[in-house]
Amino acid sequence: MSGGLKNSAPRLVVLYCANALESGADLAAAVKTAGGFTVRPVALPCSSKAELSHLLKLLAEGADAVQVIVCLEERCQFLVGSRRAEKRVERGRMLLKQIGMGEERLGFARGNGLKVEELMSLLERRAGLVRGLGKNPVSGEGEK
């Protein structure tokens, strides 16, 4: 893929467990100020709701990357939800690598009281990784 995303903003979807963020974090306000990328935040009741098919569907619908933020394993209200999400992201990354789409399109991180600034920094790093890959080739706008 030539050219990358140098002239356009990567589109990121962040799926997050509310337990991973600082209480009262105003994510909606922060994503409006994101520079160089766009973010669609999606709160999950538990990160175990991040099914592999859902992650891949978000990419198929045009997201350049999906970042999953989970709580710490010992703080998971459903005991194994964050571990399940981690395994699903690992499987998705493997599949993306196999088809040459770039495993960096799926990201995973654990958080415990993450401040909005920390989350935005994490998303900036994900956007940087994706820029080198170019537009999502299944979005209909990809460079081949």
C-alpha positions, 0 to 999 in steps of 0.5 A, spaced: 500 500 500 503 506 497 502 513 500 499 511 507 494 515 511 499 521 510 493 526 507 487 523 511 485 522 518 485 515 520 478 512 523 479 509 530 473 505 534 475 504 541 471 499 545 472 500 552 470 497 559 468 503 563 471 500 569 478 501 565 477 509 565 477 514 571 471 515 574 467 521 570 471 521 564 469 525 559 471 521 553 466 524 548 469 531 549 476 529 549 475 525 542 472 532 539 479 535 540 483 529 537 488 531 532 490 527 526 485 522 527 477 521 528 475 516 534 468 513 535 468 511 542 463 505 544 462 503 552 461 496 553 458 493 559 463 488 559 469 487 555 467 480 554 462 483 549 467 485 544 466 479 540 471 477 534 465 478 529 464 485 532 471 487 531 472 484 524 465 487 522 467 494 525 473 494 520 469 491 514 465 497 515 470 502 514 474 503 521 482 504 520 483 501 526 479 498 533 482 499 539 479 495 545 481 497 552 479 492 558 479 493 565 484 489 569 483 481 570 482 482 578 477 488 577 473 484 572 466 484 574 464 478 570 471 475 572 474 473 565 471 478 561 477 482 560 481 475 558 476 473 553 477 480 550 484 479 549 484 472 546 479 475 541 483 481 539 489 476 539 485 471 534 483 477 530 490 480 529 493 473 527 487 473 522 489 480 519 496 478 519 494 472 515 491 476 510 496 481 509 491 487 512 496 489 518 495 486 525 496 493 527 489 494 525 486 491 532 489 493 538 488 491 546 490 495 552 488 494 559 487 500 564 485 501 571 483 508 572 485 511 565 485 518 565 482 521 558 489 524 556 492 517 557 487 514 553 488 519 548 495 518 548 494 510 547 489 512 541 495 517 538 500 511 538 494 506 534 493 512 529 500 512 528 501 505 527 495 505 522 498 511 518 503 506 515 498 501 513 494 506 509 487 506 508 483 500 510 483 496 504 475 493 505 473 500 506 472 502 499 477 507 499 483 503 500 490 504 496 492 498 493 
